[in-house]
Amino acid sequence: MTALSVAAPFETHRPELRGWWVLAYRVTWGALAFVAVGVIAASAYAGTAHPAVLALRLAKAAVILSVCVILLRRRANDPVAALLSLAFLTWTINSSFDFASAEMLPRLLDRVRFLLFVLALLLFPDARWRPGWTRGVAIASAAVFLLGIAEGLAVVPTRLFLPLAIVCVIAAIAALIVRFCTAASQTERQQLKWVALGLFSGVGLVLIARAGAALSVGQAMPVAAPVLLEGLFQLGIILIALGFLVSLLRYRLFDAEAAISRSAALAGLTIAVVAVFAGTEATIEWLGQQYLGMGIGDVSAAMAAAVAAVLLNPLHNRISDWAESRFQRDLICLKKELPEMLAELAAGATPRELGQTILPRIGVAVHATRAGLAVRSRVVAAHGIAPDRAQAWLNAMPAKSDDDADATDSTFPVRVRLHGPLSNAPLWLFLGPRPDGSLYGKEDLDALATIAPAMRHALTWALDRERFRLAHRREVHALRAQIALLAARAGNYRPS
């Protein structure tokens, strides 16, 4: 496991909107919000869409408008937040129309949304052109935007906007990947992870919806198919917006690994279950035709569903384990390696040496800014904080309860009890907040609970050995004092 990297301060110096730019942003934001609300109200009043489709669009609009309001209030001077907020408002208007709409307004707004979104990707997260070639991508995107406007107004007969726009978006995503690989700040890497999660899941759902809509043209589709495609499309937009919102607000950044792990496990489980169902149904149907001379019909579907249900739990366990080992390596290493390390150190290490060895590893795994280990009322080891400062905090704190979290304590909000009911000395593990100020997730607390018994045993053995050594030293000191006294008496003895 690597050493705990120091996260850069969240509010670093970055370019900001000033003067007329702020006014222009607010005016444009207000105009787009007014149009968005008007389009949503008009579509709801007209009632031309399916009720389920209309409900999905209203739910999406409510979420996106909330995201835009939060960005306006919390990141009013942030150029990236401004571009994203305007892009989402434009997308709210545009996505309130049908996929295959031939109206000019959604086509033109789609071009505007494209330019705003690509610029936001190229400048994310600190409004700087990194790497240098992103300026060229921005200029190319502006040219593609103008071409798209010309196509939308039927000024030019070409159909090059869509493929060129896809190339520009791919280039912007490549810039995000380069920034992730070269990021020196742990905070920036976590921001980019959240954006990646939102983009890959959201864009994936949008592409599935678009492909389904294209394939359904002129085809007989189930009644629920348009509603399902609309739901996937609107959910994709919501996921993209939420990924950027969490990243820009910089809160709960360090839950990215858990969110990615769960998303990957859910996607993998869904694909596996569908594959098992389809493969089993096709196999049973083929066997029925080969050996029974007829199609089995609904029986094959029922048997395939039964097989999928039986394999659901094993598939879930295997896929979840794979996702955790792939996206939460630090926690997996902590739960597997730390108990073995403690078993080796317990034979000869002191409590201080144990703390100095395990605290940095715990800090890396759960992204703790600081950590401390206390025996009775004495801090024996500290990481990320001076030991005397940790001791002063411990002296000022009241008697610790069995609660393991206190969000009001900014120094060590999480306290893990390591001693058992039969322990002679109270043992505590103190953890500071994560770099974004948030507390730990369920996976982090479960990992701490997993290693707590091994830590308790190792510390108990180390304390018993230290107590024995102190008692032995006292006995040796007392014996030496007695020997010295006897020697002194023998030297002063004079026979009569």
N, C-alpha and C positions, 0 to 999 in steps of 0.2 A: 504494500500500500504506500502511496506517495505521501509526502509531507503535506500538511494542511496549508493550502495557499491562502494568502491574505486577500480578502475581497477589497476592491477599491471602494472608496466612499460613493454612496449612491448619487448625491447631488454634486457631481463634478462639473467643472466649467464646460459649457456646451453652447453652440449658437442658439440664439433665441429670437423670436419675433419681436419687433419693436415698432413703435410709432404707427405709421399708416398701415404697415403690414398686419398689425393686430386688429385695427379697425376693419380692414378689408376682409380678414378672416372671419370676424364676428358677423359682419354684414352678409357675407356669402353663406356662412353657416345658418344664419337666421332665414335667409331666402330659401335655401335647400330644405331646411326643416319645415318651413311653411308649405312648400310644394309637396314634400313627402306626406305630411299630415293630410293635405288636400287630396292627393292621389289615393291614399288609403281610405279616406272617408268616402270619396266618390266610388271606389270599387266596392266598398261595403254597402253603399246606398243603392248602387245599380243592381247588385245581386246577380251579375251575369256568370260569375264563377261558381263552381261547385261549393256547397257550404263547407265541406271539409277543407278544400283548397283555400277558401277565404279565411277560415280559422287559422290555418298554417301561416298564411301571409300576415295576418294580424299579429300572431304570436311572434313571428320573426321581426316584424316592424317594431313591436314593443321592446324586444331585446336590443335591437340595433340602435334605436333611438336612445335607450337608456345608456348604452355604451358611448354614444356620441355626446350625450350630456355630461357624463362622467369625465370624458376626455377634455371637454371644453372647460369644466370647472377645475379639474385637478392638473391639467397640463395646458393651460391657456396660452403660454408662450413657447411651447415646444413645436418646432416646425414639423417633425415627424408625426406627432399627435394631430396637428392641424390637417396634414395631408390625409391621414387615415380617417379622421372624422368626416371630412368632406367626401372622401371616397365611399365610406359606408352610407352616408346620407344619399349619395347618388345611386349606390347599389340598392338601397331601400326603395327608391322610386322605380328604378329599372326592373328590379325583380318582382315588382307587383303586377307586371304584365306577363302574359303567357310566353312560353319559350319561343314559339314560332311567330310572335307578333311582328307584323309588317309595318307598324306605325313608326313615324319618323322620330318622335320624342324618345322612346326607349333605345333606338339605335344610336342616336346622338349622345345620349347620356351614358351609354355603354362605352363610347369612345372616351368621354371625359373621365369616367371611373377608371378606365384602363390607365390613362396617363397619371392620375393622382396616385393610384395604387403602386404603379411601377416606381414612381419617384419616392414614395414612402419606403418601399423595399430597398432602393438603392441608398437611402440616407439612414436607414435604421441601424442602430438605435440612437446614435449621438449626433445626427444631422451633419455628418462629415462624409466626404467622398473618399471612401476606403473600400477597396484599392483604387488606384488612380484611374483605371480604365472605366470606372463607373460613370465618369463624366461623358465619355463617348456613348455609353448605353443610354444615358439620359437624353442626349441630343438625338440619337436614333429613335428613341421612343417618342420624342416630340414630333419628328418627321412622320412616323407611323400614325400618330394621332391626327395630324393634318390630313394625311391620306385617307384615314377612316372617316373624317368629317366630309371630305370631298365625295367619298363613296356614298355616305349616308344621304347627302344632298343631291345625289345623282349627277354630280358635276363630271366625274370620271367613271368609266364603265368597268374598272378593274375590280377584282375580288381578292386583293392581296392583303387587306388589313388583318384578317384573322390569322393567317400563317405568320405574318411578320410580328403581330402582337404576341403570339405564343413564343416566338424566338426571344423577344424582349423580356418577357416574364421569366423565361428559363435563365436568361443572362442575369436578371436581378436576383433570382434564387441562388445562382452560382456565386454571386457576390456575397450573399448571406453565408454561404458555406465557407468561403475564403475567410470572412471575418470571424467565423466560429473557430476555424483552425488556427488563426493567428491571434486570437483574443488573449490578452494578458490578464484580464480581470475575470475572476470567477463569476461575478455578477453579470457581466456581459454574456458569458457563455450560458448562464441559466436563462437570461432573456431570450437568447437565440433558440434555446431548446423549446421554450414555450411557443415561440413563433413557428418553429418547425412542426410542432405537434398540431397547432391550429391549421397551418397551411396544408400539410399532408392529409390530415383527416378531412378538412373542409373541402379542399380542391378535389380530393378523391370522390367525395359524395356528389359534388357539383358535376364532375365529369361523368359519373354513373348516371345521374339524372339527365344530362344532356344526351348521352349516348342512347339511353332508353327512349327519350323523346324522339330522337332521329330514327331509331329502328321501328318505332310504333307508327310512323307515318304510312298510311295506306294499309296497315295490318289490323287484323281483328285482335284486340287486346281485352283482357278482363276489365270489368268496370272499375275495380279498385286500383288498376295500374296507374292512371293519371294522378290519383291522390298520393300513391306511394312515391312516384317520381317527384311530385311537387314537395312532398315531405323531405325527401333526400336533398333536394336542391336548397330548400330553406334552412334545413339543419346544417348544411355545409357552410352557408353564409354565416350562421350564428357561431359555429365553431371557429371560423377564421377570425371573426370579430373578438370573441372571448380570448383567443390566444394572444392577440395583440394587446388587449386590455390588461390582462394579467402581467404581460411583459412590461408595458409602459408604467403601470402603477407600481411595479417592483415590490409586490407583496405576495407572499407564498411562492416566491420564485423557486425555492428549493424543494417544492413538491413536484417539480417537473419530472424527475425520474419515476416517481410513483405513478403519476398520470400517464406517462408514456408506457410504463410496464403494464398498467391495467388496460390501456387502449390496445396495445399489441396483443395481450392475452385475449381480449374480447374479440378482436378481429380474427385472430388465428382460430379461436374456438368456433366462431361462426362459419369460417371457411371449411374447417374440418368437419363440422356437423353436416353442412350442406353437401360436401363431397361424399361423406359416408352415406347419407340418405340417397343422393342421386345414384351413386355407384351400386348400392345394394338394390335399389328399385330396378335399375336397368338389368342387373345380373339375374334377379328373380324373374323378371319378365322374359328374359332370353331363355332361361332354363325352362320356364313354363311353355314357351313356344317350341323348344327343341324336344322336350320329353313328354309333354302333355298334348301338344298339337294345338294349343289355343292360348290366347292372352289371359293372364290371371286378373288383370284389371286392378280394382281397388285393393285386392289382397296383397299385391306387391307393394303398394304404397303403405299399407298398414304394417307389413313386415319390416319394411325399410325404416319406418318411424320407430318401431320397437328396437331395432338394432341400434339406431342412432341414440335412443334414450338410454340403452344399456351402456353404450360407450361414452356417454356424455361426461360422467364423473371422472373416469380415467383420462379422457382427453383434456378435461379442465385442469386436472392436477399436473399433467405433463407440460401442457402449454404454459400454465402459470409459472411453473418452476423454470422453464426455459426463458420466459420473459423477465423474471426476477434476476436470473443469472446473467442475462444480457444487458439489462438496463439499470439494475441496482447492484452492481458488482461490489461496491464498498460495503453495503449492508450484509451481503452474502459472505464476503470475506471476514467481516467482523464476527458474524455468528459461527463461522466454521473454524477460523484460525485463532481467534483470541482465546477460547477455552484451552486449546492445545498449548498455546504459548504460556498461559497462566499455569498450566500443569507442570511445564518445564521450569518456570521461574520460581514456583512455590517452594522448591527444594532448598533454595539458598538465598533468595532475594529478600531484601527488607521491604516494609510497606512503602517507603519512599521510592525505592527502585522500581517496585511494581507500578506505582502511580506514574512515574516518569516514562515508563514503557507503554502503558495502556492508554493514558489520557490522550496523547496525540492521535492514536489510531481511532479512538472513539470520536474525537473531534472531526476527523476526516470523514468518517462514515455517516454521521448525522449532521454535518456542517455546523458544528458548534463553534461560536466565536471564542469561548473560553470554557474551561472545565477545572474542577477541583475535586480532591479526594480527602475526606476528613475521617479521623478516628477519634471518638469521643468529642472533645471540643478543640482538637488540634488538626490543622491542615497539614497533611503529610506530603502532598504534591499538588502542583497547579500547572496549568497549561493555558497560554494566552492571557495570563494575568499574573502580576507579581504575587508571590506567596504571602508577603506581609499584607498586601491589600486584601487578598482572599481571607486571611486570618482576621483582619479588622472587620470585614463584612460578617464573618461567622460570629465574632464576639458581639456584634451589634444586633444579631438576629435573635428572636425569641426561641424557645425550645421548639425543635422541629416536630411536626406532626407526621402522620403517615401519608399525607397528601404528597403527590409527586409533581405538582405543577402549581405555580402561583404567577399568573400573568402580570401582577402588579410589581413584581420584583424584577428590576431591569438588569441586575448583576447576574444572578443565578435563578432564573424563574423555574427551572426544572430540578427537582431533588429526587433522587432515586435511593430508596432504602435498600441497603445491602445486607444488614444484619437480620438474623432470624430471631424467633421468640426466645431461644435458649442461648443466644450469643452473650458473651460477657461484656463486650464493648459495642456501642452503636457505631455503625459504619455507614457513611453517606457518600454518594456520588453527586456532585453539583455540576449542572450544565447551564451555560449561558445561552442567550437566544441565538438564532441563526443570523447571518449578516443582514437579512432584510427585516429583522426585528420580530419575526414570527416564531411560534413554538413548533414543536415537532409533530409529524404526522403519525398515523397509526403504525405504519411500517417501522418507523424509527423507534417508537416506544416498545413495539414487540421485540425488536432486536436487542434493546437494552434489557428487557425482561428475560430474554434468552441467555444473555451472558452474565446476568446478575448472580446466579448460583455459583458459577465458576469463579467470579470475582470474590464472592463471600468466602468460599473455601480457601482460595489462595491468600486472601488477606488474613483470615483467621489463623492459618498455619504460620504466616509471617509474624503475626502479633504474638502467638504462643512461643515461637522461636525467639523473638526479640525479648519477651518476658523472661524466658529461660536464660538467655544470655545475660540480661541485667542481673538476674538473681545469682547466676554463676559469678559474675564480676564482683558482686557485693560479697559473696562468700570468700572469693579469692582475696579481696581487699581486706576483709575481716581477718582471715587467716594470716595474711602478711603483717597486719597490725599486731596480732597476737605474737607472731614469731619475733617481730622487732622488739616488742615489749619484753618477751622472754630473753632475747639476746641482750637487751639492755640490762635486765636484772642479772643475768649471768656475768656480764662484764663488770658489774659493780659488786659482785659477791667476793668477799675476802674470808677465807677459812680462818678460824680462830686457832 
